[in-house]
Amino acid sequence: KAGVTQTPRYLIKTRGQQVTLSCSPISGHRSVSWYQQTPGQGLQFLFEYFSETQRNKGNFPGRFSGRQFSNSRSEMNVSTLELGDSALYLCASSLAGWGPGTEAFFGQGTRLTVV
Amino acid sequence: KNEVEQSPQNLTAQEGEFITINCSYSVGISALHWLQQHPGGGIVSLFMLSSGKKKHGRLIATINIQEKHSSLHITASHPRDSAVYICALSYNTDKLIFGTGTRLQVFP
């Protein structure tokens, strides 16, 4: 079956712009979580959606937002981009979250560069 | 103090060597994940553990819940094992907490 698909793979934006990233989970998976990876901070949790509801949010400013559609596809949006938002953004999908017995499936990531 | 600590941060090995990467954590968890990230960014899940030991090919992962410690072992290492290995914790249903990763380089 198809894996987790993230689009686009690469993106270059200018400071002040906004950006939308997309994540299509594995068919049947209802949980999608988003992570930011930077050389200085490593992998950090952004937010998680399950059945169109945000269940948890990491410690990021309100410029970072997301949503999940009825088909479980998820988008994240970053408004008013800053240079520090340059990072690899990864999404992961699972059946219902990260409880025991849940395996993680990650996308290839979207590499965002803000100039 | 970080909830999850990995060691070493960097590891260099010759092909064929036995490799151990350690992960210690300070919170009660529902599961611990070992992840592999190759250059280019994509992350692959290697193991998900809640107790005991798992083996897949040349990879072995163990966890000691009482000591809050897990190890990832690679037997007969190969240059294609070169990657960043990340330990991640799940202790509620909706997020993962990541270690800082171990960068492994295996030379022929």
Backbone of each chain as ProteinMPNN parsed JSONL, in Angstrom:
{"seq_chain_A": "KAGVTQTPRYLIKTRGQQVTLSCSPISGHRSVSWYQQTPGQGLQFLFEYFSETQRNKGNFPGRFSGRQFSNSRSEMNVSTLELGDSALYLCASSLAGWGPGTEAFFGQGTRLTVV", "coords_chain_A": {"N_chain_A": [[0.853, -1.192, 0.0], [0.313, 2.347, -0.475], [2.662, 4.684, 0.869], [3.19, 7.271, 3.349], [2.56, 10.411, 2.058], [4.097, 13.403, 1.303], [3.742, 16.712, 0.217], [4.784, 19.905, -1.073], [8.043, 18.489, -1.942], [10.225, 20.156, -1.752], [10.669, 23.603, -1.011], [10.888, 27.054, -1.497], [10.629, 30.083, 0.084], [9.859, 33.53, 0.718], [10.676, 35.761, 3.384], [7.981, 36.727, 5.446], [6.023, 35.785, 3.78], [3.405, 33.269, 3.396], [2.917, 29.731, 3.865], [1.755, 26.544, 2.773], [1.7, 23.206, 3.624], [1.329, 19.784, 2.687], [0.013, 16.618, 3.718], [-0.561, 13.315, 3.073], [-1.928, 10.612, 4.595], [-1.307, 7.084, 5.232], [-3.628, 4.867, 3.787], [-6.558, 4.43, 5.639], [-5.44, 5.185, 8.028], [-5.983, 7.359, 10.728], [-4.8, 9.204, 12.316], [-2.685, 11.956, 12.186], [0.415, 13.407, 12.609], [2.597, 16.212, 13.027], [5.943, 17.381, 12.6], [8.796, 19.403, 13.257], [12.045, 19.69, 12.046], [15.185, 20.83, 12.796], [18.686, 21.7, 12.518], [19.65, 22.738, 14.93], [17.69, 22.317, 16.937], [16.728, 19.773, 16.651], [14.237, 17.192, 16.299], [10.997, 18.329, 16.697], [7.78, 18.334, 18.137], [4.89, 19.419, 16.496], [1.954, 19.426, 16.048], [-0.933, 17.28, 16.437], [-3.444, 15.497, 14.72], [-6.577, 13.907, 14.828], [-9.159, 12.266, 13.369], [-10.118, 14.715, 12.266], [-9.843, 16.475, 14.367], [-7.832, 18.529, 16.404], [-5.679, 17.181, 18.675], [-3.482, 17.642, 20.245], [-0.946, 20.076, 20.794], [2.221, 21.366, 20.072], [4.887, 23.425, 21.416], [4.793, 25.949, 19.787], [4.6, 29.077, 18.009], [1.512, 30.9, 17.284], [1.548, 31.296, 14.573], [1.893, 28.964, 13.328], [-0.213, 26.565, 12.124], [-2.767, 24.076, 11.617], [-4.76, 21.597, 9.91], [-7.176, 18.983, 9.451], [-8.672, 16.929, 7.074], [-11.771, 15.299, 6.083], [-11.014, 13.002, 4.782], [-8.767, 12.284, 6.042], [-6.418, 13.425, 5.14], [-3.961, 15.913, 5.768], [-3.116, 19.309, 6.38], [-0.572, 21.712, 6.985], [-0.009, 25.043, 7.964], [2.019, 27.883, 7.722], [2.241, 31.115, 8.66], [3.363, 34.447, 7.893], [6.234, 34.081, 7.429], [9.417, 33.403, 8.918], [13.019, 33.64, 8.964], [13.989, 31.677, 10.655], [12.176, 29.664, 10.398], [12.974, 27.959, 8.511], [13.406, 24.66, 7.728], [13.155, 21.058, 7.975], [10.102, 19.636, 7.484], [8.181, 17.173, 8.81], [5.706, 14.663, 8.484], [3.744, 12.226, 10.169], [1.905, 9.212, 10.12], [-0.608, 7.234, 11.719], [-2.688, 4.539, 12.871], [-4.366, 5.294, 15.051], [-3.001, 6.959, 16.765], [-0.31, 7.179, 19.187], [-0.192, 4.957, 20.896], [0.53, 1.841, 22.723], [1.742, -0.719, 20.6], [1.443, 0.666, 18.298], [2.714, 1.453, 15.226], [5.009, 3.704, 13.728], [4.717, 5.66, 10.822], [6.392, 7.532, 8.561], [6.468, 10.419, 6.409], [8.436, 11.593, 3.582], [9.119, 14.141, 4.028], [9.022, 17.754, 3.86], [11.162, 20.097, 2.695], [11.682, 23.225, 3.735], [12.803, 26.357, 2.828], [13.464, 29.538, 3.89], [13.981, 32.689, 2.674]], "CA_chain_A": [[0.0, 0.0, 0.0], [1.08, 3.567, -0.579], [3.127, 5.211, 2.144], [2.796, 8.643, 3.684], [3.009, 11.294, 0.986], [4.15, 14.827, 1.634], [3.998, 17.594, -0.91], [5.839, 19.538, -2.002], [9.265, 17.999, -1.281], [11.092, 21.308, -1.517], [9.947, 24.866, -1.127], [11.635, 28.25, -1.126], [9.71, 31.199, 0.291], [10.454, 34.777, 1.195], [10.208, 36.226, 4.696], [6.708, 37.413, 5.424], [5.022, 35.017, 3.037], [2.85, 32.122, 4.096], [3.133, 28.486, 3.14], [0.901, 25.42, 3.141], [2.283, 21.899, 3.336], [0.29, 18.763, 2.67], [0.393, 15.265, 4.119], [-1.586, 12.286, 2.85], [-1.521, 9.453, 5.388], [-1.599, 5.751, 4.713], [-5.062, 4.609, 3.75], [-7.079, 3.835, 6.868], [-4.887, 5.867, 9.201], [-6.774, 8.531, 11.07], [-3.979, 10.144, 13.081], [-1.558, 12.583, 11.487], [1.152, 14.34, 13.453], [3.57, 17.022, 12.313], [7.17, 17.632, 13.334], [9.787, 20.272, 12.645], [13.419, 19.26, 12.325], [16.243, 21.785, 12.491], [19.968, 21.226, 13.053], [19.879, 23.166, 16.31], [16.662, 21.861, 17.88], [16.318, 18.394, 16.409], [12.836, 16.979, 15.938], [10.069, 18.86, 17.684], [6.38, 18.08, 17.848], [4.089, 20.599, 16.175], [0.576, 19.116, 16.438], [-1.485, 15.997, 16.014], [-4.862, 15.492, 14.396], [-7.249, 12.608, 14.766], [-10.55, 12.447, 12.935], [-10.357, 16.145, 11.997], [-9.719, 17.257, 15.602], [-6.48, 18.661, 16.938], [-5.659, 16.616, 20.03], [-2.393, 18.192, 21.039], [-0.16, 21.072, 20.064], [3.516, 21.621, 20.671], [5.186, 24.781, 21.853], [5.099, 26.777, 18.635], [3.723, 30.257, 17.968], [0.251, 30.762, 16.577], [1.739, 31.35, 13.114], [1.837, 27.564, 12.867], [-1.548, 26.009, 12.292], [-3.004, 22.913, 10.789], [-6.112, 21.077, 9.871], [-7.294, 17.652, 8.872], [-9.906, 16.796, 6.311], [-12.531, 14.078, 6.361], [-10.316, 11.836, 4.216], [-7.571, 12.192, 6.891], [-5.327, 14.266, 4.663], [-3.741, 17.037, 6.672], [-2.294, 20.42, 5.919], [-0.108, 22.679, 7.98], [0.178, 26.375, 7.415], [2.856, 28.795, 8.486], [2.042, 32.478, 8.165], [4.408, 35.435, 8.198], [7.434, 33.269, 7.555], [10.662, 33.962, 9.426], [14.183, 32.857, 8.547], [14.115, 30.531, 11.558], [11.221, 28.599, 10.061], [13.638, 27.053, 7.571], [13.506, 23.375, 8.418], [12.5, 19.916, 7.361], [8.82, 19.379, 8.145], [7.823, 15.769, 8.628], [4.458, 14.21, 9.065], [3.676, 10.793, 10.444], [0.531, 8.749, 10.26], [-0.84, 5.985, 12.431], [-4.107, 4.2, 12.901], [-5.154, 6.054, 16.032], [-2.156, 7.675, 17.714], [0.965, 6.56, 19.517], [-0.297, 4.011, 22.002], [1.271, 0.585, 22.55], [1.396, -1.478, 19.41], [1.275, 1.542, 17.142], [3.943, 1.699, 14.484], [5.08, 5.03, 13.124], [5.022, 5.746, 9.403], [6.73, 8.92, 8.276], [6.671, 10.848, 5.048], [9.808, 11.976, 3.226], [9.366, 15.486, 4.51], [9.097, 18.934, 3.0], [12.26, 20.975, 3.118], [11.317, 24.623, 3.534], [13.863, 27.349, 2.972], [12.955, 30.903, 3.914], [15.088, 33.605, 2.317]], "C_chain_A": [[0.888, 1.241, 0.0], [1.461, 4.051, 0.809], [2.572, 6.586, 2.403], [3.393, 9.569, 2.63], [2.947, 12.737, 1.43], [4.452, 15.618, 0.371], [3.981, 19.052, -0.448], [7.053, 18.983, -1.248], [10.195, 19.146, -0.909], [10.315, 22.591, -1.786], [10.882, 26.002, -0.715], [10.64, 29.402, -1.056], [10.487, 32.386, 0.828], [9.874, 35.124, 2.562], [8.901, 36.996, 4.543], [5.617, 36.685, 4.66], [4.411, 33.942, 3.935], [3.016, 30.885, 3.225], [2.169, 27.418, 3.66], [1.566, 24.128, 2.692], [1.202, 20.842, 3.477], [0.856, 17.407, 3.055], [-0.787, 14.328, 3.883], [-1.16, 11.022, 3.588], [-1.787, 8.142, 4.646], [-3.101, 5.518, 4.799], [-5.517, 3.892, 5.021], [-6.529, 4.461, 8.138], [-5.654, 7.152, 9.465], [-5.998, 9.574, 11.875], [-2.836, 10.645, 12.208], [-0.892, 13.544, 12.455], [2.248, 15.0, 12.631], [4.754, 17.34, 13.214], [8.055, 18.567, 12.533], [11.176, 19.779, 13.023], [14.397, 20.324, 11.861], [17.549, 21.273, 13.076], [20.147, 21.586, 14.531], [18.932, 22.554, 17.325], [16.255, 20.405, 17.681], [14.861, 18.321, 15.986], [11.937, 17.478, 17.052], [8.637, 18.683, 17.202], [5.635, 19.391, 17.595], [2.64, 20.41, 16.617], [0.165, 17.769, 15.876], [-2.979, 16.116, 15.79], [-5.368, 14.058, 14.349], [-8.699, 12.873, 14.431], [-10.933, 13.923, 12.905], [-10.24, 17.026, 13.238], [-8.259, 17.333, 16.035], [-6.482, 18.19, 18.381], [-4.549, 17.201, 20.889], [-1.576, 19.131, 20.162], [1.138, 21.276, 20.81], [3.695, 23.095, 20.966], [5.676, 25.633, 20.686], [4.149, 27.962, 18.609], [2.482, 30.002, 17.113], [0.362, 30.871, 15.062], [1.676, 29.951, 12.504], [0.442, 27.013, 13.146], [-1.717, 24.811, 11.377], [-4.472, 22.583, 10.726], [-6.086, 19.684, 9.244], [-8.661, 17.54, 8.22], [-10.565, 15.431, 6.59], [-11.869, 12.829, 5.778], [-8.975, 11.596, 4.912], [-6.364, 12.933, 6.352], [-5.202, 15.492, 5.565], [-2.9, 18.098, 5.982], [-1.774, 21.177, 7.129], [0.222, 23.979, 7.266], [1.099, 27.169, 8.324], [2.681, 30.174, 7.869], [3.217, 33.348, 8.573], [5.743, 34.732, 8.451], [8.626, 34.066, 8.06], [11.811, 33.057, 8.971], [14.319, 31.582, 9.381], [13.13, 29.419, 11.293], [11.802, 27.635, 9.031], [13.923, 25.736, 8.277], [12.98, 22.28, 7.509], [11.228, 19.656, 8.156], [8.376, 17.968, 7.781], [6.434, 15.508, 9.171], [4.514, 12.7, 9.235], [2.215, 10.396, 10.574], [0.489, 7.44, 11.029], [-2.338, 5.74, 12.467], [-4.887, 5.133, 13.815], [-4.304, 6.843, 17.003], [-0.985, 6.811, 18.111], [0.887, 5.639, 20.718], [0.519, 2.755, 21.748], [0.809, -0.157, 21.312], [1.25, -0.638, 18.168], [2.616, 1.791, 16.476], [3.857, 3.057, 13.798], [5.426, 4.924, 11.647], [5.208, 7.214, 9.06], [6.763, 9.167, 6.777], [8.127, 11.226, 4.812], [10.143, 13.395, 3.658], [9.279, 16.547, 3.425], [10.203, 19.814, 3.539], [11.91, 22.4, 2.732], [12.524, 25.507, 3.775], [13.231, 28.723, 2.883], [14.126, 31.844, 3.678], [14.664, 35.064, 2.501]], "O_chain_A": [[2.047, 1.199, 0.414], [0.727, 3.873, 1.781], [1.611, 7.018, 1.766], [4.59, 9.513, 2.348], [1.91, 13.234, 1.87], [5.305, 15.24, -0.433], [3.24, 19.396, 0.472], [7.069, 19.013, -0.017], [10.866, 19.107, 0.122], [9.442, 22.655, -2.652], [11.58, 25.91, 0.295], [9.905, 29.664, -2.008], [11.609, 32.259, 1.319], [8.719, 34.815, 2.854], [8.741, 37.807, 3.631], [4.43, 36.937, 4.865], [4.839, 33.735, 5.071], [3.227, 30.977, 2.016], [1.819, 27.402, 4.84], [1.945, 23.978, 1.53], [0.279, 20.981, 4.28], [2.008, 17.085, 2.764], [-1.872, 14.527, 4.428], [-0.141, 10.423, 3.247], [-2.408, 8.117, 3.583], [-3.755, 5.921, 5.761], [-4.938, 2.882, 5.423], [-7.1, 4.282, 9.215], [-5.935, 7.929, 8.552], [-6.478, 10.687, 12.09], [-2.121, 9.865, 11.579], [-1.553, 14.395, 13.051], [2.759, 14.426, 11.67], [4.603, 17.54, 14.42], [8.07, 18.535, 11.302], [11.444, 19.487, 14.189], [14.435, 20.677, 10.682], [17.533, 20.495, 14.029], [20.734, 20.816, 15.292], [19.33, 22.298, 18.461], [15.498, 19.866, 18.489], [14.32, 19.256, 15.396], [12.096, 17.096, 18.212], [8.328, 18.86, 16.023], [5.736, 20.34, 18.371], [2.151, 21.152, 17.468], [0.804, 17.206, 14.987], [-3.69, 16.752, 16.567], [-4.684, 13.141, 13.896], [-9.384, 13.619, 15.132], [-11.958, 14.32, 13.459], [-10.515, 18.224, 13.159], [-7.544, 16.332, 16.031], [-7.203, 18.736, 19.216], [-4.662, 17.25, 22.114], [-1.531, 18.984, 18.941], [1.153, 21.35, 22.039], [2.781, 23.902, 20.792], [6.852, 25.991, 20.623], [3.03, 27.881, 19.116], [2.409, 29.045, 16.342], [-0.593, 30.582, 14.342], [1.433, 29.791, 11.308], [-0.012, 27.005, 14.291], [-0.909, 24.571, 10.481], [-5.306, 23.197, 11.391], [-5.115, 19.277, 8.605], [-9.667, 18.002, 8.757], [-9.99, 14.555, 7.235], [-12.138, 11.717, 6.234], [-8.151, 10.812, 4.441], [-5.364, 13.056, 7.06], [-6.194, 16.032, 6.054], [-2.081, 17.801, 5.112], [-2.442, 21.272, 8.159], [0.67, 23.992, 6.12], [0.971, 27.127, 9.548], [2.948, 30.368, 6.683], [3.968, 33.013, 9.49], [6.297, 34.791, 9.548], [8.828, 35.225, 7.696], [11.614, 31.887, 8.643], [14.717, 30.537, 8.868], [13.225, 28.346, 11.889], [11.191, 26.613, 8.716], [14.602, 25.707, 9.303], [12.44, 22.535, 6.432], [11.28, 19.475, 9.372], [8.22, 17.624, 6.609], [6.038, 16.066, 10.194], [5.242, 12.002, 8.53], [1.394, 11.16, 11.081], [1.43, 6.646, 10.992], [-3.141, 6.613, 12.138], [-5.916, 5.689, 13.432], [-4.832, 7.358, 17.988], [-0.693, 5.815, 17.448], [1.844, 5.562, 21.489], [1.129, 2.609, 20.689], [-0.385, -0.21, 21.019], [0.962, -1.164, 17.093], [3.546, 2.289, 17.11], [2.794, 3.492, 13.355], [6.328, 4.177, 11.268], [4.306, 8.031, 9.244], [7.043, 8.269, 5.983], [8.948, 11.185, 5.728], [11.306, 13.799, 3.654], [9.442, 16.267, 2.237], [10.18, 20.224, 4.699], [11.849, 22.74, 1.551], [13.185, 25.408, 4.809], [12.541, 29.036, 1.912], [15.13, 31.801, 4.389], [15.456, 35.973, 2.251]]}, "seq_chain_B": "KNEVEQSPQNLTAQEGEFITINCSYSVGISALHWLQQHPGGGIVSLFMLSSGKKKHGRLIATINIQEKHSSLHITASHPRDSAVYICALSYNTDKLIFGTGTRLQVFP", "coords_chain_B": {"N_chain_B": [[16.383, 18.977, 32.519], [16.46, 16.796, 29.758], [13.754, 14.776, 28.59], [14.425, 12.499, 27.228], [17.438, 10.923, 26.54], [20.141, 10.36, 24.39], [22.921, 8.303, 23.539], [25.993, 7.302, 21.943], [26.5, 10.672, 20.618], [27.731, 10.81, 18.181], [29.092, 8.31, 16.098], [31.568, 6.252, 14.873], [32.47, 3.555, 12.83], [34.104, 0.546, 11.738], [33.427, -1.505, 8.943], [31.638, -4.412, 9.696], [31.856, -4.334, 12.45], [30.387, -4.551, 15.749], [27.719, -2.667, 16.919], [26.437, -0.411, 19.337], [23.816, 1.598, 20.413], [22.537, 3.834, 22.762], [19.664, 4.661, 24.778], [18.18, 6.61, 27.168], [15.562, 7.398, 29.418], [13.219, 9.474, 31.231], [10.587, 9.422, 31.92], [7.371, 7.833, 32.433], [6.396, 5.538, 29.97], [4.416, 4.625, 27.095], [5.343, 3.394, 24.872], [8.435, 2.803, 23.111], [10.269, 4.012, 20.421], [12.482, 3.147, 17.821], [14.089, 4.87, 15.311], [15.192, 5.425, 11.953], [17.079, 7.645, 10.049], [17.981, 8.618, 6.927], [20.35, 10.523, 4.924], [18.749, 13.175, 3.206], [16.377, 12.975, 4.424], [13.983, 11.358, 4.916], [12.249, 9.351, 7.304], [12.432, 6.186, 8.784], [10.696, 3.708, 10.499], [12.173, 1.534, 12.755], [11.888, -0.149, 15.02], [9.289, -0.756, 17.401], [8.836, -0.708, 20.757], [7.53, -2.025, 23.772], [8.203, -3.648, 25.756], [10.825, -5.999, 26.652], [12.531, -7.539, 23.977], [13.396, -7.154, 20.546], [14.043, -8.402, 17.259], [15.342, -7.831, 14.047], [16.562, -8.919, 11.24], [19.843, -7.859, 11.067], [19.562, -6.15, 13.133], [18.915, -5.41, 16.538], [16.799, -4.671, 19.19], [16.42, -3.638, 22.527], [14.667, -3.231, 25.618], [14.5, -1.977, 28.92], [12.202, -1.611, 31.162], [12.049, -1.027, 33.895], [14.522, 0.144, 34.441], [14.38, 2.235, 32.726], [15.57, 2.336, 30.13], [16.9, 1.789, 26.897], [18.376, -0.079, 24.235], [19.883, -0.097, 21.016], [21.155, -2.388, 18.854], [23.499, -3.142, 16.315], [24.517, -5.732, 14.424], [27.416, -6.982, 12.728], [28.071, -4.599, 11.143], [27.476, -2.452, 8.296], [28.409, -0.347, 5.536], [26.012, 0.689, 4.444], [24.438, 0.986, 6.636], [24.942, 3.429, 7.614], [23.654, 6.293, 8.959], [21.321, 8.459, 10.678], [20.274, 7.586, 13.86], [17.429, 7.518, 15.782], [15.892, 7.775, 18.891], [12.65, 7.593, 20.15], [9.947, 8.579, 22.229], [6.709, 7.525, 23.211], [4.172, 8.614, 25.256], [1.661, 9.386, 25.665], [-1.257, 9.364, 23.692], [-0.911, 10.964, 21.508], [1.493, 12.231, 20.676], [5.008, 12.242, 19.875], [8.115, 12.19, 21.58], [11.374, 13.126, 20.963], [14.719, 11.841, 20.964], [18.034, 13.26, 20.615], [19.366, 12.039, 18.613], [21.688, 9.766, 17.05], [24.484, 9.918, 15.13], [25.642, 7.744, 12.845], [28.439, 6.456, 11.225], [29.663, 4.135, 9.013], [32.512, 2.692, 7.87], [34.041, 1.207, 4.974]], "CA_chain_B": [[16.857, 17.699, 31.984], [15.616, 16.292, 28.692], [13.037, 13.553, 28.918], [15.091, 11.377, 26.578], [18.849, 11.173, 26.262], [20.757, 9.329, 23.561], [24.383, 8.311, 23.464], [26.721, 8.559, 21.766], [25.946, 11.572, 19.603], [28.364, 10.426, 16.927], [29.712, 6.991, 16.188], [32.257, 5.817, 13.66], [32.8, 2.133, 12.942], [34.579, -0.18, 10.56], [32.494, -2.529, 8.494], [31.721, -5.671, 10.432], [31.843, -4.12, 13.886], [29.138, -4.587, 16.513], [27.424, -1.289, 17.315], [25.373, -0.217, 20.329], [23.338, 2.966, 20.65], [21.757, 3.804, 23.994], [18.607, 5.651, 24.978], [17.664, 6.637, 28.537], [14.44, 8.32, 29.515], [12.89, 9.788, 32.624], [9.134, 9.443, 32.123], [6.693, 6.586, 32.124], [6.08, 5.547, 28.545], [3.597, 3.543, 26.558], [6.184, 2.684, 23.908], [9.664, 3.465, 22.673], [10.476, 3.755, 18.999], [13.779, 3.408, 17.198], [13.878, 5.38, 13.969], [16.403, 5.606, 11.151], [16.938, 8.737, 9.095], [19.078, 8.725, 5.97], [20.457, 11.839, 4.276], [17.566, 13.329, 2.359], [15.349, 13.321, 5.388], [12.914, 10.43, 5.255], [12.434, 8.571, 8.526], [11.878, 4.835, 8.742], [10.567, 3.097, 11.816], [12.866, 0.254, 12.857], [11.253, -0.95, 16.068], [8.433, -0.18, 18.416], [8.988, -1.597, 21.902], [6.953, -1.68, 25.07], [8.892, -4.516, 26.716], [11.612, -7.098, 26.116], [13.55, -7.5, 22.935], [12.948, -7.468, 19.194], [15.145, -8.584, 16.313], [14.975, -7.788, 12.635], [17.811, -9.024, 10.494], [21.042, -7.58, 11.884], [19.212, -5.166, 14.155], [18.29, -5.917, 17.755], [16.443, -3.601, 20.119], [15.999, -4.113, 23.839], [14.196, -2.203, 26.526], [14.346, -2.337, 30.324], [11.225, -0.637, 31.633], [12.378, -0.627, 35.278], [15.681, 1.04, 34.417], [14.084, 3.288, 31.758], [16.717, 2.325, 29.231], [16.78, 0.952, 25.706], [19.559, -0.128, 23.383], [19.774, -0.587, 19.637], [22.391, -3.044, 18.454], [23.66, -3.537, 14.915], [25.579, -6.729, 14.282], [28.064, -7.012, 11.403], [27.686, -3.34, 10.517], [27.763, -2.292, 6.874], [28.309, 1.083, 5.168], [24.631, 1.133, 4.202], [23.817, 1.298, 7.933], [25.259, 4.818, 7.948], [22.406, 7.055, 9.055], [21.063, 8.953, 12.028], [19.337, 6.732, 14.581], [16.705, 8.372, 16.727], [15.018, 7.144, 19.865], [11.484, 8.443, 20.387], [9.049, 8.054, 23.255], [5.303, 7.917, 23.216], [3.586, 8.368, 26.58], [0.225, 9.516, 25.535], [-1.606, 8.804, 22.387], [-0.938, 11.895, 20.394], [2.734, 12.846, 20.229], [6.278, 11.595, 20.141], [9.217, 13.016, 22.071], [12.53, 12.559, 20.292], [16.091, 12.062, 21.37], [18.784, 14.128, 19.698], [19.881, 11.244, 17.503], [23.076, 9.296, 16.976], [24.938, 9.858, 13.734], [26.525, 6.588, 12.654], [29.145, 6.301, 9.943], [30.357, 2.857, 8.916], [33.461, 2.745, 6.755], [34.416, -0.129, 4.448]], "C_chain_B": [[15.891, 17.234, 30.904], [14.959, 14.991, 29.13], [13.695, 12.324, 28.311], [16.507, 11.773, 26.177], [19.406, 10.019, 25.448], [22.265, 9.443, 23.639], [24.862, 7.139, 22.625], [26.027, 9.445, 20.735], [26.469, 11.219, 18.221], [29.107, 9.115, 17.128], [30.314, 6.638, 14.838], [32.679, 4.374, 13.841], [33.377, 1.617, 11.634], [33.536, -1.249, 10.209], [32.718, -3.829, 9.258], [31.658, -5.523, 11.937], [30.432, -4.219, 14.462], [28.914, -3.194, 17.106], [26.296, -1.271, 18.338], [25.076, 1.267, 20.471], [22.371, 2.9, 21.835], [20.751, 4.948, 24.084], [18.108, 5.525, 26.412], [16.563, 7.676, 28.627], [13.987, 8.444, 30.954], [11.396, 9.786, 32.911], [8.567, 8.05, 31.888], [6.223, 6.628, 30.684], [5.094, 4.442, 28.199], [4.38, 2.743, 25.526], [7.42, 3.503, 23.594], [9.92, 3.04, 21.227], [11.939, 4.003, 18.638], [13.533, 3.735, 15.727], [15.212, 5.532, 13.271], [16.14, 6.713, 10.133], [18.182, 8.813, 8.223], [19.179, 10.152, 5.475], [19.337, 11.992, 3.259], [16.325, 13.461, 3.19], [14.356, 12.278, 5.789], [13.246, 9.592, 6.476], [11.735, 7.231, 8.371], [11.813, 4.294, 10.162], [11.244, 1.735, 11.812], [12.156, -0.676, 13.842], [10.301, -0.097, 16.879], [8.411, -1.174, 19.573], [8.167, -1.112, 23.078], [7.531, -2.582, 26.158], [9.808, -5.459, 25.949], [12.569, -6.743, 25.001], [12.906, -7.821, 21.592], [14.16, -7.563, 18.278], [14.604, -8.531, 14.898], [16.262, -7.773, 11.829], [18.998, -8.823, 11.407], [20.775, -6.589, 13.007], [18.506, -5.836, 15.322], [17.992, -4.722, 18.642], [15.957, -4.222, 21.418], [15.505, -2.935, 24.655], [14.069, -2.773, 27.922], [13.458, -1.269, 30.943], [11.576, -0.132, 33.036], [13.52, 0.37, 35.3], [15.482, 2.198, 33.458], [15.252, 3.437, 30.778], [16.451, 1.377, 28.062], [18.086, 0.991, 24.929], [19.185, -0.642, 22.001], [21.136, -1.155, 19.267], [22.35, -3.334, 16.956], [24.807, -4.537, 14.855], [26.128, -6.681, 12.857], [27.719, -5.765, 10.599], [28.209, -3.235, 9.087], [27.668, -0.804, 6.543], [26.882, 1.557, 4.911], [23.856, 1.385, 5.499], [24.084, 2.741, 8.351], [23.999, 5.666, 7.854], [22.379, 7.704, 10.431], [19.994, 8.059, 12.65], [18.737, 7.538, 15.719], [15.818, 7.517, 17.613], [13.854, 8.1, 20.127], [10.548, 7.763, 21.369], [7.621, 8.438, 22.943], [4.777, 7.612, 24.614], [2.202, 8.941, 26.722], [-0.088, 9.198, 24.084], [-1.306, 9.724, 21.219], [0.367, 12.597, 20.06], [3.929, 11.97, 20.568], [7.258, 12.63, 20.67], [10.5, 12.352, 21.59], [13.821, 12.802, 21.053], [16.808, 12.884, 20.305], [19.407, 13.354, 18.541], [21.335, 10.868, 17.657], [23.45, 9.176, 15.51], [25.971, 8.748, 13.611], [27.133, 6.622, 11.258], [29.903, 4.983, 9.988], [31.218, 2.896, 7.665], [33.834, 1.34, 6.303], [35.811, -0.517, 4.913]], "O_chain_B": [[14.674, 17.263, 31.087], [15.509, 14.22, 29.916], [13.536, 11.219, 28.83], [16.733, 12.815, 25.562], [19.179, 8.851, 25.765], [22.816, 10.534, 23.784], [24.213, 6.094, 22.594], [25.085, 9.018, 20.067], [25.752, 11.314, 17.225], [29.673, 8.854, 18.19], [29.654, 6.715, 13.803], [33.193, 4.006, 14.897], [33.157, 2.19, 10.567], [32.868, -1.805, 11.08], [33.851, -4.276, 9.436], [31.426, -6.509, 12.638], [29.436, -4.004, 13.772], [29.814, -2.619, 17.719], [25.325, -2.019, 18.223], [25.983, 2.084, 20.63], [21.505, 2.028, 21.9], [20.958, 6.036, 23.547], [17.663, 4.454, 26.824], [16.633, 8.72, 27.978], [14.33, 7.616, 31.798], [10.978, 10.111, 34.022], [9.187, 7.206, 31.241], [5.707, 7.648, 30.227], [4.961, 3.455, 28.922], [4.118, 1.557, 25.324], [7.453, 4.719, 23.782], [9.801, 1.868, 20.872], [12.548, 4.965, 19.106], [12.87, 2.991, 15.004], [16.241, 5.741, 13.914], [15.118, 6.717, 9.447], [19.288, 9.041, 8.711], [18.221, 10.918, 5.583], [19.015, 11.05, 2.535], [15.319, 13.997, 2.726], [13.903, 12.297, 6.933], [14.389, 9.172, 6.66], [10.603, 7.151, 7.893], [12.769, 4.413, 10.928], [10.937, 0.882, 10.979], [11.866, -1.832, 13.532], [10.479, 1.113, 17.022], [8.022, -2.329, 19.404], [8.116, 0.087, 23.35], [7.366, -2.307, 27.347], [9.611, -5.698, 24.758], [13.316, -5.768, 25.082], [11.996, -8.646, 21.505], [15.172, -6.895, 18.492], [13.559, -9.103, 14.587], [16.957, -6.76, 11.746], [19.151, -9.529, 12.404], [21.69, -6.235, 13.751], [17.638, -6.691, 15.15], [18.846, -3.854, 18.825], [15.195, -5.189, 21.422], [15.88, -1.788, 24.41], [13.598, -3.895, 28.109], [13.908, -0.156, 31.216], [11.418, 1.053, 33.329], [13.502, 1.327, 36.073], [16.344, 3.073, 33.379], [15.831, 4.512, 30.626], [15.857, 0.311, 28.225], [18.812, 1.984, 24.967], [18.309, -1.49, 21.839], [22.151, -0.465, 19.363], [21.318, -3.717, 16.406], [25.942, -4.209, 15.201], [25.404, -6.381, 11.907], [27.148, -5.854, 9.513], [29.221, -3.832, 8.72], [26.924, -0.074, 7.198], [26.577, 2.726, 5.143], [22.753, 1.929, 5.47], [23.515, 3.22, 9.332], [23.362, 5.744, 6.804], [23.289, 7.523, 11.24], [18.949, 7.807, 12.05], [19.448, 8.157, 16.511], [15.088, 6.647, 17.136], [14.07, 9.299, 20.308], [10.376, 6.544, 21.351], [7.352, 9.541, 22.468], [4.916, 6.491, 25.104], [1.645, 8.965, 27.82], [0.804, 8.792, 23.339], [-1.43, 9.319, 20.063], [0.36, 13.498, 19.221], [3.864, 11.089, 21.425], [7.236, 13.793, 20.266], [10.693, 11.152, 21.787], [13.993, 13.835, 21.701], [16.261, 13.163, 19.238], [19.919, 13.953, 17.596], [22.11, 11.565, 18.311], [22.824, 8.439, 14.749], [27.045, 8.815, 14.208], [26.438, 6.794, 10.257], [30.694, 4.747, 10.901], [30.728, 3.103, 6.555], [33.933, 0.413, 7.106], [36.295, -1.597, 4.575]]}, "name": "protein", "num_of_chains": 2, "seq": "KAGVTQTPRYLIKTRGQQVTLSCSPISGHRSVSWYQQTPGQGLQFLFEYFSETQRNKGNFPGRFSGRQFSNSRSEMNVSTLELGDSALYLCASSLAGWGPGTEAFFGQGTRLTVVKNEVEQSPQNLTAQEGEFITINCSYSVGISALHWLQQHPGGGIVSLFMLSSGKKKHGRLIATINIQEKHSSLHITASHPRDSAVYICALSYNTDKLIFGTGTRLQVFP"}
